[in-house]
Amino acid sequence: MHVLSLSVAFIMGVVIFTSKVTAHAADKGQDKQASAPSGGGGAPGGAKGDAGAGGKAARAAAKSDDAGASAANAPQASAGASSAGAGSASAADAGADDDAGSPLDYAVIQDDSDFPPNMSDEQKASVGMGKVPIHRDGRFRSPFAHPRFGPAAVVKVGLVINNVREYNIQTGSFEADFFLSLTGDKPMGAVELFFTNGHDVNATVLADTPTFKSYRYTGTFISSVDLRKYPFDTQNLTIEIEDLRAGIDQIVFEPYQERTSLDAQFVLAGWGVDSIAARAYKHLYPPRFDRDDLYVSRYKFSLGIERFATSAAFSVFFPAYVIVLISLMGLWVGADQLDVRTNAVAPMLAAAVFFHYSLTQSLPATGYLTRADKLMLGVYVSLFLNMASTWAFLIVDEKHIETIFRWARAWVPPVTIALMLAVSLI
C-alpha cells in the first residue's frame, strides 16, 4: 500500500510539472508572435500580418462609416437649419423679438439720403442730422424701433396691492407691496419693466412664459400731492410702468380691470380707500437724441385715499372755531373794563398763530391756499373785527362809547359767524 501511494504521488507530480512546462512554452510562443514583424514569411508572421492588415482595414472602414454618417447628417442639419430659419421667421411674424434679433442689429447709419431734398436746414436740424442708427422701414426711425417684430403684442396688466406703508404727505412717497401680472395676446418677447415714479424696487419672478408673466414687487414710489381741499383732501397714490426699451411697435399695455384690486385685509392708517383705477396711454419723451420719435406704452395704477372726515374736523376746524368763540366773549365786556376786553382777544390771536404754524409744519410748501389756510384767514379777520371794536373805544369821544359798544355786540358776532361759515365751505 505504501508503495502504491508513493507511485500515485509521483505520477501526479509528473503531470503537474508537464502541464506547467507546456503552458510556459505556449506563453513564449505568443511573445514571439507579438514581436515578429508584420511582413515576416512564417506562418506566425503571416498571421500577424493578416491581423495588422485587418486592423488597418477596420480603421479605414470606421473612418469611412464616420464620413458616411457625417454626409448623411449634413442634409439633416441643413434641413434643421432651414426649419429653424423658417421657425425664426414665423416667430418674428408672431412677435418673438428674441428670434428677430435686437433692433440695433439691422439699423443703418443715417446719411443725407434719409432727408427729402426739399427739406430746409432748419427742418433737418430739428429732426437731427447726427450719424445715429435708424430704421428706414416701419413707422418709426428711432434705433429702438423694431419693424421686424410684427404686430405689437397687446398685454393686459393686472395689479393687486397687498399693502401700503410709510405714506409721507410732505414728499408724496410711500412703500408698496403688490402683485403684477402680464397677459399677452401673443408672445411678448423680452420684457424689461421700468417704474417711472419708483426707486429701490425689488422683484420676485413668479412666472415667466412667452404669453404670461407674474411678479411680486416691493419698492418706494412718489406721487404728486394735492392739498387744495386739506384737511378733507383725497390723495392719489400712483404706480407707473413702461418697458425700458420696447415702444408701441412691440408692446401695448391695457389695464386688466378685473384683475385690479386690493387685498381683502388692506389697511392704511389714518386714511380710507376712495377709489381704485388703472389706465394705459401712449407717452412721447422730448427728443433725447436725433430721430427719437418712438412712443412708449405706459400703464398707470391709481389708488385714491381720503382722510377720515371726523378726524379732520376735530383736528382742524374744531380748534379754529373754539378760538373765535372765546374771543367773541369779550364783546360783552364794557369799556370800563378795557383791559379784560383786550385780554379776551390778544391771547386768542397768539393761539391762532401757533395753531396755524403747527398745521403748516405737517404739510409741504404749496403755491396755493389750502382749505385750512382759508379757514385760518377767516379766524384772523374775525379776531381783527373783535379787536377793532375794542380799539374804537380809545378813538371816539366818550359820549359815543356806549353806541359803539351796542353796535359791536350786535354786528360783530353775526358777521363773524357768516365769515367763518363762508371760509369753511369754499
KEMAR-638598 format. One record per residue (C-alpha): x, y negated, z; residue in three letters. Coordinates in steps of 0.5 Angstrom, whole numbers, padded with zeros to 4 digits, always signed. Each point is the difference from the previous one (the first is absolute). Layout:
KEMAR-638598
XYZALA;...
This chain:
KEMAR-638598
+0000+0000+0000MET;+0005-0005+0002HIS;+0004+0002-0007VAL;-0007-0002-0004LEU;-0001-0006+0004SER;+0007-0003-0002LEU;-0001+0003-0007SER;-0006-0004-0001VAL;+0003-0007+0003ALA;+0006+0001-0005PHE;-0005+0000-0006ILE;-0004-0006+0003MET;+0007-0004+0001GLY;+0002+0002-0007VAL;-0007-0002-0003VAL;+0000-0007+0003ILE;+0007-0001-0002PHE;-0001+0002-0007THR;-0006-0005+0000SER;+0004-0006+0002LYS;+0005+0001-0005VAL;-0005+0001-0005THR;-0003-0007+0002ALA;+0007-0003+0000HIS;+0001+0002-0007ALA;-0006-0003-0002ALA;+0001-0007+0003ASP;+0007+0000-0003LYS;-0003+0001-0007GLY;-0005-0005+0001GLN;+0005-0005+0002ASP;+0004+0002-0007LYS;-0006-0001-0004GLN;-0001-0007+0003ALA;+0007-0002-0001SER;+0000+0003-0007ALA;+0000-0006-0006PRO;-0007+0000-0003SER;+0003+0001-0007GLY;+0004+0007+0002GLY;+0000+0006-0004GLY;-0002+0005+0005GLY;-0007+0002+0002ALA;+0000-0004+0006PRO;+0003-0006-0003GLY;-0006+0001-0006GLY;-0005+0001+0006ALA;+0003-0007+0003LYS;+0000-0003-0007GLY;-0007+0002-0001ASP;-0002-0003+0007ALA;+0003-0006-0002GLY;-0003-0001-0007ALA;-0007+0002+0003GLY;+0001-0006+0006GLY;+0002-0005-0006LYS;-0006+0002-0004ALA;-0004+0000+0006ALA;+0002-0007+0002ARG;-0001-0002-0007ALA;-0007+0003+0000ALA;-0001-0004+0006ALA;+0002-0007-0003LYS;-0004+0002-0006SER;-0006+0001+0005ASP;+0001-0006+0003ASP;+0001-0004-0006ALA;-0007+0003-0003GLY;-0003-0002+0007ALA;+0002-0007-0001SER;-0002+0000-0007ALA;-0007+0003+0002ALA;-0001-0005+0006ASN;+0002-0006-0005ALA;-0006+0000-0003PRO;-0004+0001+0006GLN;+0004-0006+0003ALA;-0001-0004-0006SER;-0008+0001+0001ALA;+0000-0001+0007GLY;+0004-0007-0001ALA;-0006-0001-0005SER;-0005+0002+0004SER;+0003-0005+0006ALA;+0000-0005-0005GLY;-0007+0000-0002ALA;-0002+0001+0007GLY;+0004-0006+0002SER;-0003-0004-0006ALA;-0007+0003+0003SER;+0002-0002+0007ALA;+0002-0007-0003ALA;-0007-0001-0003ASP;-0003+0002+0006ALA;+0003-0005+0004GLY;+0006+0004+0003ALA;+0005-0005+0000ASP;+0006+0004+0003ASP;+0000+0004-0006ASP;-0001-0006-0004ALA;+0007-0003+0003GLY;+0001-0007+0003SER;-0003-0006-0004PRO;+0007-0003+0000LEU;+0003+0007-0004ASP;-0003-0002-0006TYR;-0001-0008+0001ALA;+0004-0004-0005VAL;+0004-0007+0001ILE;-0004-0006-0002GLN;+0003-0004-0006ASP;-0002-0005-0005ASP;-0005+0004-0004SER;-0004+0001+0006ASP;-0003-0007-0001PHE;-0004-0003-0005PRO;+0003-0004-0005PRO;-0005-0006+0001ASN;+0002+0000+0008MET;+0003-0006+0003SER;+0006+0000+0004ASP;-0004-0003+0006GLU;-0005+0006-0001GLN;+0006+0005-0001LYS;+0003-0003+0007ALA;-0007+0001+0004SER;+0000+0007-0003VAL;+0007+0002+0002GLY;+0006+0001-0005MET;+0004+0004+0004GLY;+0003+0006-0002LYS;-0004+0004+0004VAL;-0003+0007-0002PRO;-0007+0000-0003ILE;-0005+0005-0003HIS;-0002-0002-0007ARG;-0006+0005+0001ASP;-0006-0001+0004GLY;-0004-0005+0003ARG;+0006-0003+0005PHE;+0007-0002-0002ARG;+0002+0001+0007SER;+0006+0005+0001PRO;-0004+0003+0006PHE;-0006+0002-0005ALA;-0001+0007-0002HIS;-0003+0000-0007PRO;+0001+0008-0001ARG;-0004+0001+0006PHE;-0006+0001-0003GLY;-0007-0003+0003PRO;+0001-0002+0007ALA;-0002+0004+0006ALA;-0006-0002+0004VAL;+0002+0001+0007VAL;-0006+0000+0006LYS;+0003-0003+0006VAL;-0003+0003+0007GLY;+0003-0003+0006LEU;-0002+0002+0007VAL;+0002-0005+0006ILE;+0002+0004+0006ASN;+0002-0006+0005ASN;+0002-0007+0000VAL;+0004-0002+0006ARG;+0004-0007+0002GLU;-0004-0005-0004TYR;+0003-0006+0000ASN;-0004-0006-0001ILE;+0006-0005-0001GLN;+0003+0004-0005THR;-0005+0004-0003GLY;+0004+0006+0001SER;-0003+0007+0002PHE;+0002+0007+0000GLU;-0004+0005-0003ALA;+0000+0008-0001ASP;-0004+0002-0006PHE;-0001+0006-0005PHE;+0001-0002-0007LEU;-0003+0005-0006SER;+0001-0001-0008LEU;-0004+0004-0004THR;+0001-0001-0008GLY;-0004+0002-0006ASP;+0007+0003-0003LYS;+0007+0001+0002PRO;+0003-0007+0004MET;+0007+0001-0002GLY;+0005-0002+0005ALA;-0004-0005+0005VAL;+0004-0005+0005GLU;-0005-0003+0004LEU;+0002-0007+0003PHE;-0003-0004+0005PHE;+0000-0007-0002THR;-0002-0003+0007ASN;+0003+0005+0004GLY;+0007+0002+0003HIS;+0003+0006+0004ASP;-0005+0004-0003VAL;+0002+0008+0001ASN;-0004+0005-0004ALA;-0001+0007+0001THR;-0002+0004-0006VAL;-0006+0005+0001LEU;-0001+0002-0007ALA;+0004-0002-0007ASP;-0003+0003-0006THR;-0001-0003-0007PRO;-0007-0002+0001THR;-0001+0000+0007PHE;+0005-0004+0006LYS;-0001-0001+0007SER;+0004-0003+0005TYR;-0001-0003+0007ARG;+0004-0007+0001TYR;+0001-0004+0006THR;+0003-0007+0000GLY;-0001-0007+0001THR;-0004-0005-0004PHE;-0001-0007-0001ILE;-0007-0003-0002SER;-0002-0008+0000SER;-0003-0003+0006VAL;-0007-0004-0001ASP;-0001-0004+0006LEU;-0006-0005-0002ARG;-0005+0004+0004LYS;+0004+0001+0006TYR;-0002+0003+0005PRO;-0005+0003-0004PHE;+0004+0002-0005ASP;+0001+0006-0005THR;+0007+0002-0002GLN;+0001+0005-0006ASN;+0006+0005+0001LEU;+0002+0002-0007THR;+0005+0005-0003ILE;+0002-0001-0007GLU;+0003+0005-0004ILE;+0003+0001-0007GLU;+0005+0004-0004ASP;+0007-0002+0001LEU;+0002+0001-0008ARG;-0006+0002-0004ALA;-0005-0005-0003GLY;-0007+0000-0002ILE;+0002+0004-0006ASP;+0002+0006+0004GLN;-0005+0000+0006ILE;-0006-0004+0002VAL;-0003+0000+0007PHE;-0007+0001+0002GLU;-0003-0001+0007PRO;-0003+0007+0002TYR;-0006-0003+0005GLN;-0002+0007+0002GLU;+0007+0001+0003ARG;+0001-0007+0003THR;-0002+0000+0007SER;+0003+0000+0008LEU;+0001+0006+0004ASP;-0006+0001+0005ALA;+0004-0002+0006GLN;+0003-0006-0003PHE;+0000-0006+0005VAL;+0004-0007+0000LEU;+0000-0003+0007ALA;-0004-0007+0000GLY;-0003+0001-0007TRP;-0005+0003-0003GLY;-0001+0003-0007VAL;-0003-0005-0005ASP;+0001+0003-0007SER;+0004+0005-0004ILE;+0001-0001-0007ALA;+0005+0002-0006ALA;+0001-0003-0007ARG;+0005+0001-0005ALA;+0003-0005-0005TYR;+0005-0002-0005LYS;+0006-0004+0002HIS;+0005-0004-0004LEU;+0006-0003+0003TYR;+0003-0006-0002PRO;+0005+0002-0005PRO;+0006+0003+0004ARG;+0004+0001-0007PHE;+0000-0001-0007ASP;-0006+0004-0003ARG;-0003+0001+0006ASP;-0007+0001-0002ASP;-0003+0006+0003LEU;-0006+0000+0005TYR;+0000+0005+0006VAL;-0006+0003+0003SER;-0001-0002+0008ARG;-0004+0003+0005TYR;-0002-0004+0006LYS;-0004+0003+0006PHE;-0003-0005+0005SER;-0002+0001+0007LEU;-0005-0005+0003GLY;+0001-0001+0007ILE;-0004-0005+0004GLU;+0001-0003+0007ARG;-0006+0002+0006PHE;-0005-0006+0000ALA;-0001+0001+0007THR;+0008+0000+0002SER;+0001-0006-0005ALA;-0006-0004+0003ALA;+0002+0001+0007PHE;+0008-0002-0001SER;-0001-0006-0004VAL;-0007-0003+0000PHE;-0002+0001+0007PHE;+0006-0004+0003PRO;-0001-0005-0005ALA;-0007-0001+0002TYR;+0002+0000+0007VAL;+0005-0006+0000ILE;-0005-0004-0004VAL;-0006+0001+0005LEU;+0005-0001+0006ILE;+0002-0007-0003SER;-0008-0002-0001LEU;-0001+0001+0007MET;+0004-0007+0001GLY;-0005-0004-0003LEU;-0005+0001+0006TRP;+0005-0004+0004VAL;-0001-0007+0001GLY;+0005-0006-0002ALA;+0001-0001+0008ASP;+0004+0007+0000GLN;+0004-0001-0006LEU;+0006+0004+0002ASP;-0005+0006+0001VAL;-0003-0001-0007ARG;+0007+0000-0003THR;+0003+0006+0003ASN;-0006+0004-0003ALA;+0003-0002-0007VAL;+0007+0000+0001ALA;+0001+0007+0002PRO;-0004+0003-0005MET;+0004-0004-0005LEU;+0006+0004+0002ALA;-0003+0006+0001ALA;-0003+0000-0007ALA;+0007-0002-0003VAL;+0003+0006+0004PHE;-0005+0005-0003PHE;+0001-0002-0007HIS;+0007+0001+0001TYR;-0001+0007+0002SER;-0004+0001-0006LEU;+0004-0002-0005THR;+0006+0004+0003GLN;-0003+0006-0001SER;-0001-0002-0008LEU;+0004-0001-0006PRO;+0001-0007-0002ALA;-0005-0002-0006THR;-0002-0005-0005GLY;-0007-0001+0002TYR;-0004+0000+0006LEU;-0003+0006+0003THR;-0007+0000+0004ARG;+0004+0000+0006ALA;+0003-0006-0002ASP;-0006-0004-0002LYS;-0003+0002+0007LEU;+0005-0003+0004MET;+0000-0006-0004LEU;-0008+0000+0002GLY;+0003+0000+0007VAL;+0005-0005-0001TYR;-0006-0005-0003VAL;-0005+0002+0006SER;+0006-0002+0005LEU;+0001-0006-0003PHE;-0007-0003+0000LEU;+0000+0002+0007ASN;+0006-0004+0002MET;-0002-0006-0005ALA;-0007+0000+0004SER;+0005-0001+0007THR;+0005-0005-0004TRP;-0006-0004-0001ALA;-0001-0002+0007PHE;+0006-0003+0000LEU;-0001-0004-0006ILE;-0007-0003+0000VAL;-0003-0005+0005ASP;-0002+0002+0007GLU;-0008-0001-0002LYS;+0001+0005-0006HIS;+0003+0005+0004ILE;-0007+0003+0002GLU;-0002+0000-0007THR;+0006+0004-0003ILE;-0001+0005+0006PHE;-0007+0002-0002ARG;+0002-0001-0008TRP;+0006+0005+0001ALA;-0004+0005+0005ARG;-0006+0000-0006ALA;+0004+0001-0006TRP;+0007+0003+0001VAL;-0003+0007+0002PRO;-0004+0001-0006PRO;+0005-0003-0005VAL;+0005+0005+0004THR;-0005+0006-0001ILE;-0001-0002-0007ALA;+0007+0000-0002LEU;+0002+0006+0004MET;-0005+0004-0004LEU;+0002-0003-0007ALA;+0007+0002+0001VAL;-0002+0007+0003SER;-0004+0001-0007LEU;+0005-0003-0005ILE;
